[in-house]
Amino acid sequence: MEKISFFNSNNPTLVMSAVINVPEGFDAGCRYPAIVVSHPGGGVKEQTAGTYARKLAELGFVTVAYDASYQGESGGAPRQLENPHVRTEDVSAVIDYLSTLPFIDQERIGAMGICAGAGYTVNAAIQDRRIKALGTVSAVNIGSMFRNGWDNSVRSIDALPYVEAGSNARTADASGGDIATMPLAPMSEADAPNEELRQAWEYYHTPRAEYPTAPGFATLRSLNQIITYDAYHMADVYLTQPLQIVAGSVAGSKWMSDDLFDRAAATDKAIHVVEGANHMDLYDGAAFVEEAVAVLGTFFRDRFAAAAAVETVAQ
């Protein structure tokens, strides 16, 4: 693992912070398949995204886990901006960086993400054909979650006050005062409405996985973009790349993985259900993560092998 930084191609004033992992026996004179790994909303590269990136590198891939723009050790202000459109473009910005590395096979670039990072990765794949294969873990379509609730029990129109709150926050921010924030996961154990989200609090705010650059909140102004965002927009037309979805059988968020499977145009798509796992178990539950990595590793290896075979025939 090596810590790296590079200018964000979408905003050259902003420097991205990331870690790159290479397989054992790495030879810079060879070309390797690569996987971009995107972290959950409120997370950073040192948490679950880094875990998946490291484990996938052990299976033979070059992997990059990065901090989103405005978050972690990446640049940008206001800090903790969670703009879905920016986060989607971040995925492509990392691929732009990978395209400059001579040891990366441009025809074997994949992407995966966890939680909201999975949704952003899906949205990136819909518009960026350089992503040849796509994986998701505990996928969250952040717009759907904020509109419809963790368990899909809220009407979209009922989220209109959140759009107004985000609008008002922008006005307040423009006045030069303190930037208003909102939680992306419960900020205290008492705030958690159920056990699964209590574990989200535990993950981000206790020694289980807390990290100094992951405060667990976002700017309140982010609501404007989040509420109206659909990570799966036009997936029924343009999401044609091979797709492997991984979700826990008892995850409250599983409906968003099911929705992705139903909406994706891909003919090569599958959903793997990890029995007994909830949403957070797939972040750091050792046995659950190992199962997810095994499924994803096989998926990416097989799809990249097929791509390499096609390239050889074409030559």
Beta strands, then each sheet from edge to edge (+ up, - down):
strand 1: 2-8
strand 2: 11-21
strand 3: 32-38
strand 4: 62-66
strand 5: 104-114
strand 6: 133-137
strand 7: 181-183
strand 8: 217-219
strand 9: 243-248
strand 10: 269-274
sheet 1: 1+ 2- 4+ 3+ 5+ 6+ 9+ 10+
sheet 2: 7+ 8-
end
